[in-house]
């Protein structure tokens, strides 16, 4: 599976998660840029934000969660509560049920 596969699942799941759920895809590839991400998102009909992560953010994520968070095939994903508390979701593809469960669990935290 790839990031695209996960993003396609998110695209399908997002409407059912509620208007208070915000999705942001963060790209850690230093060879990609904002324009490339914009075209990618537009081509696939992804309506959420995409951002290119600065090197400092990637370093901070690695220090906090280990190097596997930088490995795209593990499909790293976090649910961040309304208070800004991040929760790393399990590695691998997250289906709609897991995404819904995470949204419900962390919504009011």
PyMOL commands that set and color helices and strands:
alter all, ss='L'
color gray80, all
select helices_A, chain A and resi 3-17+34-44+55-65+67-70+72-74+96-107
alter helices_A, ss='H'
color red, helices_A
select strands_A, chain A and resi 24-27+49-52+78-80+86-88
alter strands_A, ss='S'
color yellow, strands_A
deselect
rebuild
show_as cartoon
